[in-house]
Amino acid sequence: MTPAPRTSRQAARLVAGSPAIAQAHFRAEALPYHPRLRPDGWLNLGTAENRLVQDLHEGTPPRPLTARDTRYAPLYGTPELRAHIARHLADLGGGPVDPEDLVLVAGATAALDVAATALCDPGQAIVIPTPCYGAFDTDLAGRSGARLLPAPPDARDGHSLSVPAVDRTLTEARRDGVDVRAVALASPANPTGQVHAPADLRDLAEAAAHHGVDIVADEIYAGSVFGPLPFTSLRTVAADPARIHTVWGFAKDFGLPGFKAGVLHTTDPDTRAAARALAYFAPVSTHTQAHLTDLLADPARVRHFHAENRRRLGASHARATALLDAFGIPCAPAQAGCSLWADLAAWLPCPGFTGERRLWQEILDRTHVSILPGEAFHAPRPGWFRVCHSLDAALVEEALTRLGRLLTTKGAPHVDAPHPAAAPAGPARPLV
Amino acid sequence: MTPAPRTSRQAARLVAGSPAIAQAHFRAEALPYHPRLRPDGWLNLGTAENRLVQDLHEGTPPRPLTARDTRYAPLYGTPELRAHIARHLADLGGGPVDPEDLVLVAGATAALDVAATALCDPGQAIVIPTPCYGAFDTDLAGRSGARLLPAPPDARDGHSLSVPAVDRTLTEARRDGVDVRAVALASPANPTGQVHAPADLRDLAEAAAHHGVDIVADEIYAGSVFGPLPFTSLRTVAADPARIHTVWGFAKDFGLPGFKAGVLHTTDPDTRAAARALAYFAPVSTHTQAHLTDLLADPARVRHFHAENRRRLGASHARATALLDAFGIPCAPAQAGCSLWADLAAWLPCPGFTGERRLWQEILDRTHVSILPGEAFHAPRPGWFRVCHSLDAALVEEALTRLGRLLTTKGAPHVDAPHPAAAPAGPARPLV
């Protein structure tokens, strides 16, 4: 008999709920595709990693290590970096930001954990419009002990934010005696890449205020909007801004996911005090903070960086949707971020999420392309997949061609397979 | 009426228990002493920050930013850095270390939190031999929800590790129905700077095994031993090494506290899985990891660094004890680390920890010297203070001279004030 683990129940729960996204990432990265060296290698379109702007960092002069960079600093961020981030967030979303309202921690994940833990005790709930960012389960609930209540939209809502669904979920939770503390969402949205309209965000803030709950808005894609609708920060639309807590980070807009630098903005003094206390457990290295301070110190360079980022994300999104379209794969066009939301429902081998899981496995096994199934994002209906396109165009083309060919050979629903110039049709390449 | 805070009870508890050490640090750093510009400024001998080796980092060539340094990596540390740390820990404490048993997180604080959370559910207990590292209260209990049970030594135990005290506390806890999961200690010790004898560590491991509890050993000063007794890692002495979880970091031995890079070593598969899952919330920037990889990559340089660190810490400790001695202030000589343990019991204005608190306040107000009272370290008897000496010799001399003069003017117990050459006697300088 295997002895029972001696670890805590809270840790065992976390291990059991380890995010599928992170696991898929490292599996797909272990044996990467190379056109010559490993033509049957893996292509990772599962991770929302923005690799389109790495060259823009190459000009950054390395900063010699100073004594100051090595020493203790306030564990919620150096005043210099917070001042720069405050200015940057104001530029992105409108309205001034006080650096004292910013709490820097080791990534947006940590910032979400800090927000959830500051607001919730174990058993209290957070309402999440779905589909939602797949790691919300871990980020918001993993350490805080909060539980997530999905607010699925009606089919007629399409891919827009459905405030009635949130309102209905809040009403039902109250009826059922569930102690809801907050609504949490990604804005711009992930996985769908939707930019929420200011009117929708205002309605959401009103609904939350009506039910007496706070809002946690993950605005990590604030600077990655390439569609016509500009980004609006939730902090600018609420009647009581102290009830809005926003998260941002350097991972997406600056393509620096490894730096694990995220920030929580909150004007509520109690939440801020709690967040500062929690930041003690997840600080960012002063070494990296010094580098990020240098990065933000040149406004002209930041403006150029962002313009390039938006232009490249938009072009990459356009190429990816054109490829999918050429194979007859429908998708919901995105306006922001690294991913799009593709509809493979017509190819499910059997109904429901069982069919989605089987199709996902088949795509992995037969194409070595990692894309993530909608179930990982609490998609309300089966068959949707998140496709990340923010990497080298040739890799995206190879991956979507493999995917398109597989679906074409499966024959449904498009028996007349398209033959795009970029992706000549043919049997799926056998992969070992 | 002030409205009740809307933050969680778990966050409010953390805010209320915010570590005194961190608060004292930033207060003392705000208006620092300068011989010419601010002669009445603050001198911070309260923080165990090793500033004696900063010049040794200045030769480090800054590393140009590569794409790899910016990207996602395993959130418990890159394989490269963990391999280097494994080799380094083996060099420090004897016996090989498997890099797969290392979980890198954002500082030793985070590593202690990870260990405690992996082992304990809220309400379970950790036994702590006292005096102990003052931040254990927050690091081990703040997020995990564990409670700490002090194991105070008998007066006759002196400053050595008292295994009988730990054994007695474990026995009493079982009798009282307390669910103890671990014993935690700093080894080498903090605040006393004692290097624990291998026999004591073996006895401790046996006692813990007898009671069926794990050991969490904070070995952050492993490379900062300047006394004759070499460091022995607890991982090398236990019959069942899987029950020993050790913590190390770059803050002390390498004088890089701002880098917030700590590591948990555990060979227990369940604890390791739990620690990796928890590391997701407190990762270290790949940028800083790359720098630390470079730092450890040159064994000859690391050996020189450590030899210098030990030599400088030893010299600094000798200077500090000589100054205290010249003023007739007794202290327990240290063999490791950044601090010594000074006995000001004779100067307490009234008995008990009330007297200690009043003396502490008087020292702060009248000398602007920050040293921390024993109560912050769960000292079993009042009157002891932790004095950190690992900073510029002139600053230590200024601080201890101010302290010595104040105590001299207080007149008890040494009415004949000493007149050391380094610290001419005279009235305490009035401070604003």
Interface residues (C-beta under 8 A of the other chain):
Chain A: P5 R6 T7 S8 R9 Q10 A11 A12 L14 V15 S18 P19 A22 H25 F26 T47 E49 R51 Q54 H57 E58 T60 P62 R63 P64 L65 A67 D69 T70 R71 Y72 A73 P74 L75 A106 G107 T109 A110 D113 T117 A118 L119 C120 D121 P122 Q124 T138 G142 R143 S144 G145 R181 D214 G255 L256 P257 G258 F259 K260 A261 D268 D270 T271 A273 A274 A277 L278 Y280 F281 A282 P283 V284 S285 T286 H287 T288 H291
Chain B: P5 R6 T7 S8 R9 Q10 A11 A12 L14 V15 S18 P19 A22 H25 F26 T47 E49 R51 Q54 H57 E58 T60 P62 R63 P64 L65 A67 D69 T70 R71 Y72 A73 P74 L75 A106 G107 T109 A110 D113 T117 A118 L119 C120 D121 P122 Q124 T138 G142 R143 S144 G145 R181 D214 G255 L256 P257 G258 F259 K260 A261 D268 D270 T271 A273 A274 A277 L278 Y280 F281 A282 P283 V284 S285 T286 H287 T288 H291
